[in-house]
């Protein structure tokens, strides 16, 4: 009897195996039944094709079913959601952008003792030519001050408010209530339970994000995503959460969100209009936002579910280790592109009893103080250890300016010299975009050089020199201290006599002069920072600061600029290093220098590419 070969699952391999099996098949007298038989020229070939197809189909189906059983290999969202459910992770929904507004009501009818802004008051704003709706999630009541009714720092949330009501038929967690809209923001869900149509008494229920303290009397509800992509809620069984009764009415209120479409840069003045009358009067048509709308995002993708769910499980929804903090923030705040967390004892200087958190958002360079406080209070407060205090620090950006020279053979290329330069610049930007611009991502010179060589076969070789740049934004005519914990950190070894800043104005002996900062060598490991006249290059003031070359740290205890040159709003301090690779540590993020050429301010271009034959 022929040996059975079961490893091959490809259609052609299965067909060959079936032919081989029939060719070697013998009767009871050990005679070959299909001796010298031409299978391809016979009708039996059709049956073999059919068997091969059926076997291949079943193998593929079995493989796909097996893939959907494991989070690493799933390709269907419903499978990822189902497995994540077993890990205790609920995929994040759309997140609505949130803004804050302050406005005053003048002369409300009757001059009441209090004035209330009702829940879901209608605010509107136009973003990129599209009108979007915002509303407050809770009513706000104020008292007048000196006859003025001012609603201060009211949070408004983007989205269309909707509600849906269900009647409880079979009480218990087995009965689930689907929210019949996609793109909802689950953080805006408000659930109330009415006793019955006849009894209008209502009770508010809150989302249970963990079971700590849950009892038979706890008024909580649970939330999950179902296989069709809709969110649904259900209630307790009388042990872990209060059990509903038949005839109860479940009312679900929520917002349908547009996600990241409503994020507005802080560089833009955003205004709102209020369409709801308050106090019987019409408000001014324009309300300037005190904090622009930010924080909007889309729902978790399959890849994000596969990444977050295991890490969420490993933290057990408790913030103990640095990785726990990272997992919990990633699971609950989707606008973070990169997170770095370290213990206070590892900080320089040490901050015992604290955990240090640095967040890089997808948009912009830092997150607002408001969002930091929101993460502390809403995400970490009930998950961290009591004695540990979370402290946020902004990312420390180190800008890398490149001067790249490329040599190529025009006879071996279909591109012109200028086109090669454009392609190389694109490859460099791609390297920074993919390989850097996050925490714990190092600049590796050899990898960048290899990427440049791969642009076109005509490139013979390349060499790059680079400058490191730090940016500071001191307050004008005020003494700014960049010392102690506020020192200027390159976090890499700096070469002496290479430090020079862009120009700014300073008061020197009661005379305003254009100056710049430059280092002067003292020892092999230390130097001084001097103030130099921008036009004559003469030293005006010695030792306004110090430099630790080994650790790449500049200290400027008393920097008092009198102004910036032209339209600049910062001072950029350049330095060079002998090493080819640049390390990223803790809060340091490496990004490409986006400076533009401006001789009057002493700036140089952040990226230059020169192509020669």
C-alpha positions as CSV (number, residue, x, y, z in Angstrom):
1,X,0.0,0.0,0.0
2,X,1.3,3.5,-0.8
3,X,2.6,5.8,1.9
4,X,0.1,8.6,2.7
5,X,1.5,12.1,2.2
6,X,-0.6,14.6,4.2
7,X,1.7,17.6,4.5
8,X,1.0,19.1,1.0
9,X,-2.1,21.4,1.0
10,X,-1.6,23.1,-2.3
11,X,-4.1,22.2,-5.1
12,X,-1.4,20.9,-7.5
13,X,0.5,19.0,-4.8
14,X,-2.8,17.3,-3.7
15,X,-3.5,16.3,-7.3
16,X,0.0,14.8,-7.8
17,X,-0.4,12.8,-4.5
18,X,-3.8,11.4,-5.6
19,X,-2.3,10.3,-8.9
20,X,0.6,8.7,-7.2
21,X,-1.8,7.0,-4.8
22,X,-3.8,5.5,-7.7
23,X,-0.7,4.6,-9.7
24,X,0.6,2.5,-6.8
25,X,-2.8,1.0,-5.8
26,X,-2.9,-2.8,-6.0
27,X,-5.6,-5.4,-5.8
28,X,-5.7,-8.4,-3.4
29,X,-3.3,-10.3,-5.6
30,X,-0.9,-7.4,-5.5
31,X,-1.4,-6.4,-9.1
32,X,-1.4,-2.8,-10.1
33,X,-4.9,-1.7,-11.1
34,X,-3.9,1.4,-13.0
35,X,-0.7,0.1,-14.6
36,X,0.5,2.4,-17.4
37,X,-2.7,4.4,-17.1
38,X,-2.7,8.0,-18.4
39,X,-4.8,9.9,-15.9
40,X,-4.5,13.3,-17.7
41,X,-6.0,11.9,-20.9
42,X,-8.9,10.2,-19.2
43,X,-12.2,11.2,-17.6
44,X,-10.8,10.1,-14.3
45,X,-8.8,13.4,-14.3
46,X,-12.1,15.3,-13.7
47,X,-12.7,13.2,-10.5
48,X,-9.2,13.8,-9.4
49,X,-9.5,17.5,-9.9
50,X,-12.8,17.5,-7.9
51,X,-11.2,15.5,-5.0
52,X,-8.2,17.9,-5.1
53,X,-10.4,21.0,-5.0
54,X,-12.5,19.6,-2.1
55,X,-9.4,18.7,-0.1
56,X,-7.8,22.0,-0.8
57,X,-11.0,23.9,0.1
58,X,-11.4,22.0,3.4
59,X,-7.7,22.6,4.3
60,X,-8.0,26.3,3.6
61,X,-11.2,26.4,5.7
62,X,-9.6,24.5,8.6
63,X,-6.6,26.9,8.4
64,X,-8.8,30.0,8.5
65,X,-10.9,28.6,11.4
66,X,-7.7,27.9,13.3
67,X,-6.4,31.4,12.6
68,X,-9.5,33.0,14.0
69,X,-9.0,31.1,17.3
70,X,-5.8,33.1,18.1
71,X,-5.5,36.8,18.5
72,X,-2.1,37.0,16.7
73,X,-3.5,35.5,13.5
74,X,-7.1,36.8,13.3
75,X,-8.2,38.6,10.2
76,X,-11.8,39.3,11.1
77,X,-12.7,42.0,13.5
78,X,-15.5,40.1,15.2
79,X,-12.9,37.3,16.1
80,X,-10.5,39.9,17.5
81,X,-13.3,41.4,19.6
82,X,-14.4,38.0,20.9
83,X,-10.9,37.0,22.0
84,X,-10.3,40.4,23.5
85,X,-13.5,40.0,25.5
86,X,-11.9,36.9,27.2
87,X,-8.9,39.1,28.1
88,X,-11.1,41.7,29.7
89,X,-10.5,44.3,27.0
90,X,-13.4,46.2,25.3
91,X,-12.2,47.9,22.0
92,X,-12.2,51.7,22.2
93,X,-15.1,53.3,20.3
94,X,-14.9,56.6,18.4
95,X,-13.8,59.5,20.7
96,X,-15.4,62.9,20.4
97,X,-13.4,66.0,20.3
98,X,-13.9,68.2,23.4
99,X,-13.6,72.0,23.8
100,X,-14.1,74.5,26.6
101,X,-16.0,77.7,26.4
102,X,-16.8,80.7,28.6
103,X,-19.7,83.0,28.0
104,X,-21.9,85.5,29.7
105,X,-25.7,85.9,29.7
106,X,-26.8,89.5,29.9
107,X,-30.1,90.5,31.4
108,X,-32.0,87.2,31.6
109,X,-35.7,87.6,32.0
110,X,-36.7,88.1,35.6
111,X,-33.1,88.4,36.9
112,X,-33.3,84.9,38.5
113,X,-31.3,83.8,41.5
114,X,-29.7,81.0,39.5
115,X,-29.4,80.3,35.8
116,X,-29.2,76.8,34.3
117,X,-27.6,75.7,31.1
118,X,-29.6,72.6,30.2
119,X,-28.1,69.3,29.3
120,X,-27.4,68.8,25.6
121,X,-27.5,72.5,24.8
122,X,-26.7,73.0,21.2
123,X,-23.4,74.5,20.3
124,X,-22.2,74.6,16.6
125,X,-18.8,75.4,15.0
126,X,-17.5,75.3,11.4
127,X,-14.3,73.2,10.7
128,X,-12.9,73.1,7.2
129,X,-16.2,74.4,5.8
130,X,-18.4,71.8,7.6
131,X,-20.8,72.6,10.4
132,X,-20.4,70.3,13.5
133,X,-22.6,70.0,16.6
134,X,-21.3,70.1,20.2
135,X,-23.2,69.9,23.5
136,X,-22.6,69.7,27.2
137,X,-23.2,66.3,28.8
138,X,-24.6,67.6,32.1
139,X,-26.6,70.6,33.1
140,X,-24.8,73.5,34.7
141,X,-26.3,75.9,37.3
142,X,-24.7,79.2,38.3
143,X,-25.3,82.2,40.5
144,X,-24.8,85.8,39.2
145,X,-21.7,87.8,40.2
146,X,-22.2,91.5,40.2
147,X,-25.3,91.0,38.1
148,X,-23.4,89.0,35.4
149,X,-24.3,85.4,34.7
150,X,-21.1,83.9,33.5
151,X,-20.7,80.2,32.6
152,X,-17.0,79.6,33.0
153,X,-14.9,76.9,31.3
154,X,-17.9,74.7,30.3
155,X,-16.8,71.5,28.6
156,X,-18.7,70.8,25.3
157,X,-18.4,67.5,23.4
158,X,-18.7,67.0,19.7
159,X,-21.5,64.7,18.4
160,X,-25.2,64.4,17.7
161,X,-27.1,63.5,20.9
162,X,-29.4,60.5,20.6
163,X,-31.3,58.3,23.0
164,X,-32.9,54.9,22.8
165,X,-35.3,53.2,25.2
166,X,-35.8,49.4,25.8
167,X,-38.4,47.6,27.9
168,X,-36.9,44.8,30.0
169,X,-38.6,41.4,29.2
170,X,-36.3,38.8,30.7
171,X,-34.2,40.3,33.6
172,X,-30.6,39.4,34.0
173,X,-27.3,39.6,32.0
174,X,-28.6,37.3,29.3
175,X,-30.7,40.2,27.9
176,X,-28.5,42.7,26.1
177,X,-29.5,46.1,24.7
178,X,-27.9,47.1,21.5
179,X,-27.1,50.7,20.8
180,X,-28.4,51.0,17.2
181,X,-25.7,53.5,15.9
182,X,-22.1,53.1,14.9
183,X,-19.5,55.7,15.5
184,X,-20.8,56.4,19.0
185,X,-18.5,57.7,21.8
186,X,-19.0,55.2,24.6
187,X,-17.6,57.7,27.1
188,X,-20.7,59.8,26.6
189,X,-23.2,57.0,27.4
190,X,-25.6,57.8,30.2
191,X,-28.0,55.1,31.4
192,X,-31.1,55.5,33.5
193,X,-33.6,52.9,34.5
194,X,-37.3,53.8,34.9
195,X,-39.4,51.5,37.1
196,X,-42.2,51.1,34.5
197,X,-44.5,53.0,32.2
198,X,-46.7,53.8,35.2
199,X,-44.0,54.5,37.7
200,X,-41.8,57.3,36.5
201,X,-39.1,56.9,39.2
202,X,-35.7,56.8,37.5
203,X,-32.3,55.6,38.8
204,X,-28.9,56.3,37.2
205,X,-26.6,53.4,36.4
206,X,-22.8,53.8,35.9
207,X,-20.4,51.8,33.8
208,X,-18.5,49.0,35.6
209,X,-14.9,49.1,34.4
210,X,-13.9,46.6,37.2
211,X,-15.6,44.5,39.8
212,X,-14.0,46.0,42.9
213,X,-16.8,46.7,45.4
214,X,-19.5,45.3,43.2
215,X,-22.4,43.9,45.1
216,X,-26.0,42.8,44.6
217,X,-27.1,46.4,45.1
218,X,-24.6,48.1,42.8
219,X,-26.3,50.1,40.2
220,X,-23.9,49.3,37.4
221,X,-24.0,48.2,33.8
222,X,-21.6,46.4,31.5
223,X,-20.5,47.3,28.0
224,X,-19.2,45.2,25.1
225,X,-19.0,45.2,21.3
226,X,-21.0,42.6,19.6
227,X,-20.0,40.6,16.4
228,X,-21.8,43.1,14.1
229,X,-19.7,46.0,15.4
230,X,-22.4,47.6,17.5
231,X,-22.0,48.3,21.2
232,X,-24.5,46.8,23.7
233,X,-25.0,47.0,27.4
234,X,-26.3,44.6,29.9
235,X,-26.9,44.5,33.7
236,X,-26.0,42.5,36.7
237,X,-27.3,39.1,37.9
238,X,-28.2,40.1,41.4
239,X,-24.7,39.2,42.6
240,X,-22.3,41.4,40.6
241,X,-24.6,44.3,40.1
242,X,-28.3,45.0,40.7
243,X,-30.6,42.8,38.6
244,X,-33.4,44.6,36.7
245,X,-37.0,43.6,36.9
246,X,-39.3,42.8,34.0
247,X,-41.2,45.9,32.9
248,X,-38.3,48.3,33.7
249,X,-37.5,50.8,31.0
250,X,-33.8,51.2,30.1
251,X,-33.0,54.6,28.6
252,X,-29.6,55.0,26.9
253,X,-28.3,58.5,25.9
254,X,-25.1,59.0,23.9
255,X,-23.4,61.0,21.2
256,X,-22.6,59.9,17.6
257,X,-19.1,61.2,16.9
258,X,-17.1,62.4,13.9
259,X,-13.9,61.4,15.6
260,X,-10.7,63.2,14.6
261,X,-12.4,65.3,12.0
262,X,-13.1,67.9,14.7
263,X,-9.6,68.3,16.2
264,X,-8.6,71.9,15.9
265,X,-5.0,73.2,16.3
266,X,-4.4,75.6,19.1
267,X,-2.9,78.0,16.6
268,X,-6.4,78.7,15.2
269,X,-9.0,80.8,16.9
270,X,-12.1,78.5,17.2
271,X,-15.6,80.0,17.8
272,X,-19.0,78.5,18.6
273,X,-22.6,79.6,18.4
274,X,-25.2,78.5,21.0
275,X,-28.5,77.6,19.5
276,X,-30.3,77.0,22.8
277,X,-31.9,80.0,24.7
278,X,-30.7,80.4,28.2
279,X,-32.7,82.6,30.6
280,X,-35.1,83.4,27.8
281,X,-32.6,85.5,25.9
282,X,-30.5,84.9,22.8
283,X,-26.7,84.7,23.2
284,X,-24.0,86.5,21.2
285,X,-23.5,84.8,17.9
286,X,-19.8,84.2,18.5
287,X,-18.3,82.4,21.6
288,X,-14.5,82.1,21.4
289,X,-13.3,78.8,22.7
290,X,-11.0,79.0,25.8
291,X,-9.7,75.6,24.7
292,X,-10.0,74.4,21.1
293,X,-11.7,71.0,20.4
294,X,-9.2,68.2,20.6
295,X,-9.1,64.5,21.6
296,X,-11.2,63.2,18.7
297,X,-10.3,59.8,17.3
298,X,-11.6,56.8,15.4
299,X,-12.4,53.4,16.9
300,X,-9.8,50.7,17.5
301,X,-8.6,48.9,14.4
302,X,-8.0,45.1,14.4
303,X,-4.3,45.8,14.7
304,X,-4.8,48.0,17.7
305,X,-7.1,45.4,19.4
306,X,-4.4,42.7,18.8
307,X,-1.8,45.0,20.3
308,X,-3.7,46.4,23.3
309,X,-5.7,43.4,24.6
310,X,-2.7,41.3,25.8
311,X,-1.1,44.3,27.4
312,X,-4.3,45.2,29.1
313,X,-4.6,41.7,30.5
314,X,-1.0,41.7,31.8
315,X,-1.7,44.9,33.9
316,X,-4.9,43.4,35.4
317,X,-6.3,46.9,35.1
318,X,-4.0,48.0,37.9
319,X,-1.1,50.4,37.6
320,X,1.8,48.9,39.5
321,X,4.7,48.7,37.0
322,X,5.8,51.1,34.3
323,X,4.3,48.7,31.7
324,X,1.0,48.7,33.6
325,X,0.8,52.5,33.2
326,X,1.6,52.3,29.5
327,X,-1.0,49.6,28.9
328,X,-3.8,51.4,30.8
329,X,-3.2,54.7,29.1
330,X,-3.0,53.1,25.7
331,X,-6.3,51.3,26.3
332,X,-8.1,54.4,27.5
333,X,-6.6,57.3,25.8
334,X,-6.3,56.7,22.0
335,X,-4.6,59.9,20.9
336,X,-1.2,58.9,22.3
337,X,1.3,57.9,19.5
338,X,4.1,57.0,21.9
339,X,4.4,56.6,25.7
340,X,7.4,56.5,28.0
341,X,7.1,55.7,31.7
342,X,9.8,55.3,34.3
343,X,10.0,55.2,38.1
344,X,10.9,58.4,40.0
345,X,14.0,56.8,41.4
346,X,15.4,56.5,37.8
347,X,14.8,60.2,37.2
348,X,17.6,62.8,37.2
349,X,17.3,64.2,39.8
350,X,15.4,61.4,41.6
351,X,11.7,61.9,42.4
352,X,10.9,59.3,45.0
353,X,7.3,58.2,45.4
354,X,6.4,59.2,41.8
355,X,6.0,57.6,38.4
356,X,7.1,59.8,35.5
357,X,4.9,59.7,32.4
358,X,5.7,61.4,29.0
359,X,3.2,61.3,26.2
360,X,3.6,62.2,22.5
361,X,0.3,62.9,20.8
362,X,-0.4,62.1,17.1
363,X,-1.0,65.8,16.5
364,X,1.4,68.4,17.9
365,X,4.3,68.0,20.3
366,X,2.7,68.0,23.8
367,X,-0.7,67.4,25.4
368,X,-2.5,70.1,27.3
369,X,-2.5,70.4,31.1
370,X,-6.3,69.8,31.0
371,X,-5.8,66.4,29.3
372,X,-3.0,65.4,31.7
373,X,-5.3,66.1,34.6
374,X,-8.1,64.2,32.8
375,X,-5.8,61.1,32.5
376,X,-4.8,61.4,36.1
377,X,-8.4,61.7,37.4
378,X,-10.4,59.6,35.0
379,X,-8.0,56.9,34.0
380,X,-5.3,56.4,36.7
381,X,-6.9,57.6,39.9
382,X,-8.6,54.4,40.9
383,X,-6.0,52.1,39.4
384,X,-2.7,53.4,40.8
385,X,-1.1,52.5,44.1
386,X,-2.1,55.0,46.8
387,X,1.4,56.1,47.6
388,X,2.5,56.6,44.0
389,X,1.9,60.0,42.4
390,X,1.8,60.2,38.6
391,X,3.7,63.2,37.3
392,X,3.7,64.2,33.6
393,X,6.6,65.6,31.8
394,X,6.5,66.9,28.2
395,X,8.6,65.0,25.6
396,X,12.2,66.3,25.2
397,X,12.6,66.8,21.4
398,X,16.0,66.6,19.9
399,X,16.1,67.9,16.3
400,X,18.5,66.4,13.8
401,X,19.7,68.5,10.9
402,X,21.2,66.6,8.0
403,X,23.6,67.6,5.2
404,X,23.7,64.6,2.9
405,X,26.0,64.3,-0.1
406,X,25.1,61.7,-2.7
407,X,27.3,60.5,-5.6
408,X,25.6,58.8,-8.6
409,X,26.2,57.5,-12.1
410,X,23.8,59.3,-14.5
411,X,24.6,56.6,-17.2
412,X,23.0,54.0,-15.0
413,X,19.8,55.9,-14.1
414,X,16.6,57.1,-15.7
415,X,16.5,60.0,-13.2
416,X,18.0,63.5,-13.4
417,X,20.3,64.9,-10.8
418,X,17.4,66.9,-9.4
419,X,15.1,64.0,-9.3
420,X,17.6,61.9,-7.4
421,X,17.8,64.7,-4.8
422,X,14.0,64.7,-4.4
423,X,13.9,60.9,-4.0
424,X,16.7,61.0,-1.4
425,X,15.0,63.7,0.6
426,X,11.8,61.6,0.5
427,X,13.7,58.5,1.7
428,X,15.3,60.5,4.6
429,X,11.9,61.8,5.7
430,X,10.5,58.3,5.5
431,X,13.3,57.0,7.7
432,X,12.5,59.6,10.4
433,X,8.7,59.0,10.0
434,X,8.9,55.2,10.4
435,X,12.1,54.5,12.4
436,X,12.2,57.6,14.7
437,X,9.8,60.2,16.2
438,X,8.8,58.0,19.1
439,X,10.3,57.1,22.5
440,X,13.1,54.6,22.6
441,X,13.9,54.9,18.9
442,X,17.6,55.5,18.1
443,X,19.1,57.1,15.1
444,X,21.3,54.5,13.4
445,X,23.6,56.1,10.7
446,X,24.3,52.9,8.8
447,X,20.6,52.1,8.4
448,X,19.9,55.6,7.0
449,X,22.9,55.3,4.7
450,X,21.6,51.9,3.4
451,X,18.2,53.4,2.8
452,X,19.6,56.2,0.8
453,X,21.7,53.8,-1.3
454,X,18.5,51.8,-2.1
455,X,16.8,54.8,-3.7
456,X,18.2,54.0,-7.1
457,X,20.8,51.6,-8.6
458,X,22.8,54.5,-9.9
459,X,23.7,55.7,-6.5
460,X,27.4,54.9,-5.8
461,X,27.5,56.1,-2.2
462,X,26.5,58.7,0.3
463,X,27.8,60.5,3.3
464,X,25.9,62.6,5.8
465,X,27.0,65.1,8.5
466,X,24.5,66.2,11.1
467,X,23.8,68.8,13.7
468,X,21.8,68.4,16.9
469,X,19.4,71.1,17.8
470,X,17.5,72.0,21.0
471,X,14.8,74.7,21.1
472,X,13.9,76.9,24.0
473,X,11.1,79.5,24.3
474,X,12.1,81.9,27.0
475,X,9.9,84.7,28.2
476,X,11.0,88.1,27.0
477,X,12.5,90.6,29.5
478,X,12.2,88.0,32.3
479,X,15.0,86.0,33.9
480,X,14.6,82.4,32.6
481,X,16.4,79.6,34.4
482,X,17.5,76.5,32.4
483,X,19.2,74.8,35.3
484,X,18.6,72.0,37.8
485,X,15.7,69.9,36.5
486,X,15.2,72.4,33.6
487,X,18.6,72.0,32.0
488,X,18.8,71.7,28.2
489,X,19.5,68.0,27.5
490,X,20.9,66.6,24.3
491,X,21.3,63.2,26.2
492,X,24.3,62.4,23.9
493,X,28.0,63.2,24.0
494,X,28.7,66.6,22.5
495,X,31.9,67.7,20.7
496,X,33.5,70.8,22.2
497,X,33.6,74.1,20.4
498,X,30.6,73.2,18.2
499,X,27.7,74.8,20.2
500,X,26.1,77.9,18.7
501,X,22.6,79.3,18.9
502,X,20.4,81.4,16.6
503,X,20.4,85.1,17.2
504,X,18.3,87.0,19.7
505,X,18.4,90.4,21.4
506,X,19.9,91.0,24.9
507,X,20.4,94.0,27.1
508,X,24.2,94.5,27.4
509,X,25.2,97.4,29.6
510,X,21.8,99.2,28.9
511,X,22.2,98.7,25.2
512,X,20.1,96.3,23.1
513,X,22.3,94.1,20.9
514,X,21.9,91.1,18.7
515,X,23.7,88.2,20.2
516,X,24.1,84.4,20.1
517,X,25.3,81.7,22.5
518,X,28.6,79.9,21.9
519,X,30.6,77.4,24.0
520,X,34.3,77.7,24.9
521,X,36.4,74.8,25.9
522,X,37.5,74.5,29.6
523,X,38.3,70.8,30.2
524,X,37.8,67.6,28.2
525,X,34.4,67.2,29.8
526,X,33.2,70.7,30.6
527,X,32.9,74.1,29.0
528,X,31.4,77.5,29.4
529,X,28.6,79.2,27.4
530,X,29.4,82.8,26.3
531,X,27.3,85.6,24.9
532,X,28.7,86.7,21.5
533,X,27.9,89.8,19.4
534,X,26.0,88.6,16.3
535,X,27.6,91.1,13.9
536,X,31.2,91.3,15.2
537,X,31.6,87.8,16.7
538,X,33.2,89.4,19.7
539,X,32.6,88.0,23.2
540,X,30.3,90.3,25.2
541,X,29.7,88.2,28.3
542,X,31.6,85.2,29.6
543,X,30.2,82.2,31.4
544,X,26.5,82.9,31.2
545,X,26.2,79.1,31.4
546,X,28.0,75.8,31.5
547,X,28.1,72.7,29.3
548,X,28.7,69.0,30.3
549,X,30.1,67.6,27.0
550,X,30.0,64.0,28.2
551,X,26.2,63.9,29.0
552,X,25.2,66.7,26.6
553,X,23.7,69.0,29.2
554,X,23.6,72.8,29.0
555,X,22.9,74.9,32.1
556,X,21.8,78.6,31.7
557,X,20.8,79.8,35.2
558,X,19.9,83.4,34.2
559,X,18.9,83.9,30.5
560,X,17.2,87.2,30.0
561,X,16.5,87.9,26.3
562,X,15.1,91.3,25.3
563,X,13.5,90.0,22.1
564,X,13.6,87.6,19.2
565,X,14.9,88.5,15.7
566,X,12.2,89.0,13.1
567,X,9.2,86.6,13.6
568,X,11.0,83.9,15.5
569,X,9.6,82.8,18.9
570,X,12.4,80.6,20.1
571,X,16.2,80.2,20.4
572,X,17.7,77.2,18.7
573,X,20.9,75.8,20.0
574,X,23.0,73.7,17.6
575,X,25.7,71.2,18.5
576,X,27.7,68.5,16.9
577,X,28.9,65.0,18.0
578,X,31.6,62.7,17.0
579,X,29.6,59.5,17.2
580,X,27.5,58.5,14.2
581,X,24.6,57.0,16.1
582,X,22.2,59.1,18.3
583,X,20.6,57.5,21.4
584,X,17.1,58.1,22.7
585,X,16.5,57.7,26.4
586,X,13.4,58.1,28.7
587,X,11.6,61.3,27.5
588,X,13.9,62.0,24.5
589,X,12.4,61.9,21.0
590,X,14.5,62.3,17.9
591,X,12.8,64.3,15.0
592,X,14.1,65.8,11.8
593,X,15.0,69.5,12.0
594,X,12.4,71.5,10.1
595,X,14.3,74.8,10.2
596,X,14.3,76.9,7.1
597,X,17.1,79.0,5.7
598,X,17.1,82.5,7.1
599,X,20.5,84.2,7.2
600,X,19.2,87.2,9.2
601,X,18.4,85.0,12.2
602,X,21.4,82.8,11.8
603,X,19.3,79.7,10.9
604,X,20.4,77.0,8.6
605,X,18.3,74.6,6.6
606,X,17.4,71.5,8.5
607,X,17.8,69.1,5.6
608,X,20.0,69.6,2.5
609,X,20.8,67.1,-0.1
610,X,23.6,67.6,-2.7
611,X,23.8,65.2,-5.6
612,X,26.9,65.0,-7.8
613,X,28.4,62.7,-10.5
